[in-house]
Amino acid sequence: EGNITWSEMLGYGGIPMKVIIGLSVVMVALFFYFVFVMRRQIVTPRGMKEEIMDKISSGNLSDVRLVCSQKPSPLAEVTMAGLNYVQAVPMVDPSLLQDVIESEGKRQGAAIQDPTQYMLDIGVVAPMIGLLGTVIGMFRAFQGVAAELAQARPVMLAQGVSMALVTTAAGLVVAITAMIIYAVFRGIAGRLKHAN
């Protein structure tokens, strides 16, 4: 039969294939991490913004701090930054307060979006590893052509070409998948940043 098993593909691919499989495991782990973390409920818990505004309007700043400690989130961190400034100075400067809040908002936004960069890195590295496997495989194939034993030539040639094809295909599959995931979650992260 012409079908090859996954274990045979892993055998043909050698070390580059194992590295690509490792990258794919990291990619899947990051995907589930993004699915869990990049949700509006995590960034801005339901009803929290209204609750904070109610407490601020009634002058209960200690209650605002309590709400933020009970619902840890990027929104809570931004609120706490503003609250810390207000309670630290005798005379509040509105423009400086806005700068403090915006600065913390940018920091929290970066914390949301920056992890997606790891997926982009996988998308860049995976095809490079596949290309390395291609080079090693073709080198093996040429060794097979140069082999003195005639009966060894077809086997070495087939193994070298198989390694080249398997690692190239695997590297591209992982890279394309990683880039798609990166594009999707980069967009989600961008929307969550503005929701903060």
C-alpha positions in Angstrom: 0.0 0.0 0.0 1.1 3.6 -0.7 -0.1 5.0 2.7 2.5 5.8 5.4 1.7 6.0 9.1 2.4 8.9 11.4 5.2 7.0 13.1 6.8 6.4 9.7 6.5 10.1 8.9 8.2 10.9 12.2 10.9 8.4 11.4 11.5 9.9 8.0 11.6 13.5 9.3 14.2 12.9 11.9 15.2 15.6 14.4 13.7 18.5 12.3 10.3 16.7 12.4 10.5 16.3 16.2 11.2 20.0 16.5 8.2 20.8 14.3 6.0 18.5 16.3 7.2 20.3 19.5 6.2 23.7 17.9 2.8 22.3 17.0 2.3 21.3 20.7 3.2 24.8 21.8 0.9 26.2 19.1 -2.1 24.1 20.4 -1.3 25.1 24.0 -1.2 28.8 23.1 -4.5 28.4 21.1 -6.3 27.1 24.2 -4.7 29.8 26.4 -5.9 32.5 24.0 -9.4 31.0 23.9 -9.5 31.1 27.8 -7.9 34.5 28.3 -9.1 36.6 25.4 -12.7 37.0 26.4 -14.6 40.2 27.2 -15.7 38.6 30.6 -12.0 38.2 31.6 -11.0 41.7 30.5 -14.1 43.6 31.6 -16.2 41.5 34.0 -20.0 41.9 33.5 -21.4 44.8 35.4 -18.1 45.8 36.9 -17.8 49.1 35.0 -21.3 50.3 36.1 -20.5 49.1 39.7 -17.3 51.1 39.8 -19.0 54.2 38.4 -21.7 54.0 41.0 -19.2 53.7 43.9 -17.1 56.6 42.5 -20.2 58.9 42.1 -21.2 58.2 45.7 -17.7 58.9 46.9 -17.0 55.4 48.2 -13.4 55.0 47.0 -12.7 52.2 49.5 -15.6 50.3 48.0 -14.1 50.8 44.6 -10.9 49.2 45.8 -12.9 46.3 47.2 -14.7 45.7 43.9 -11.3 45.8 42.1 -9.8 43.3 44.5 -12.8 41.0 44.2 -12.7 41.0 40.4 -9.1 41.0 39.3 -8.9 42.0 35.6 -7.3 44.6 33.3 -10.2 47.0 34.0 -9.5 46.6 37.8 -5.8 47.4 37.2 -6.6 50.5 35.3 -9.1 51.6 37.9 -6.7 50.9 40.7 -4.0 53.0 39.0 -6.3 56.0 38.9 -7.5 55.4 42.5 -3.9 55.1 43.8 -3.1 58.5 42.2 -6.2 60.2 43.6 -5.5 58.9 47.1 -1.8 59.7 46.9 -2.0 63.4 46.1 -3.8 66.2 48.1 -4.9 68.1 44.9 -5.9 66.0 41.9 -4.8 67.2 38.5 -7.4 66.0 35.9 -4.9 65.9 33.0 -2.4 64.0 35.1 -5.1 61.6 36.3 -6.0 61.0 32.6 -2.3 60.3 31.8 -2.1 57.8 34.7 -5.2 55.9 33.5 -4.2 56.0 29.8 -0.7 54.8 30.7 -2.0 51.8 32.7 -4.6 51.2 29.9 -1.8 50.9 27.4 0.2 48.6 29.6 -2.8 46.3 30.1 -3.6 46.4 26.4 0.0 45.4 25.6 -0.3 42.5 28.1 -3.4 41.3 26.3 -2.0 41.6 22.8 1.7 40.7 23.2 1.3 37.0 23.8 -0.1 36.7 20.2 3.4 37.5 19.0 4.5 34.0 20.1 2.1 32.5 17.5 3.7 34.7 14.8 7.1 33.5 15.9 6.0 29.9 15.4 4.6 30.8 12.0 8.0 32.1 11.0 10.2 29.4 12.6 8.3 26.3 11.6 8.9 26.6 7.8 12.6 27.4 8.5 12.9 24.1 10.4 11.1 22.4 7.5 13.6 23.9 5.1 16.4 22.7 7.3 14.9 19.2 7.1 14.7 19.6 3.3 18.4 20.4 3.1 19.3 17.5 5.3 17.1 15.2 3.4 18.5 16.2 0.0 22.0 15.8 1.4 21.1 12.2 2.4 19.6 11.6 -1.1 22.8 12.8 -2.8 24.8 10.5 -0.4 22.6 7.7 -1.6 23.4 8.5 -5.3 27.1 8.5 -4.4 26.9 5.3 -2.5 29.3 2.6 -3.7 26.9 -0.3 -2.9 24.3 -0.3 -5.7 21.7 -2.0 -3.5 22.0 0.8 -0.9 21.3 3.6 -3.4 17.5 3.4 -3.9 16.9 3.0 -0.1 19.1 6.0 0.8 17.7 8.1 -2.0 14.1 7.3 -0.9 14.9 8.1 2.7 16.5 11.4 1.9 13.7 12.5 -0.4 11.1 11.4 2.1 12.7 13.4 4.8 12.8 16.5 2.6 9.1 16.2 1.6 7.8 15.3 5.1 9.6 18.1 6.9 8.7 20.7 4.3 5.0 19.8 4.4 4.9 19.6 8.2 6.7 22.9 8.6 4.3 24.6 6.2 1.2 23.1 7.8 2.2 24.3 11.3 3.2 27.7 9.9 0.0 28.3 8.0 -2.1 27.2 11.0 -0.1 29.4 13.4 -0.5 32.5 11.1 -4.2 32.0 10.8 -4.5 31.7 14.6 -2.3 34.7 15.0 -4.5 36.8 12.7 -7.7 35.8 14.4 -6.5 36.4 18.0 -4.7 39.6 17.1 -8.0 41.0 15.9 -9.8 39.8 19.1 -7.0 41.3 21.2 -7.4 44.6 19.4 -11.1 44.7 20.1 -10.6 43.8 23.8 -8.0 46.6 24.2 -10.6 49.2 23.1 -13.2 47.6 25.4 -10.9 48.0 28.4 
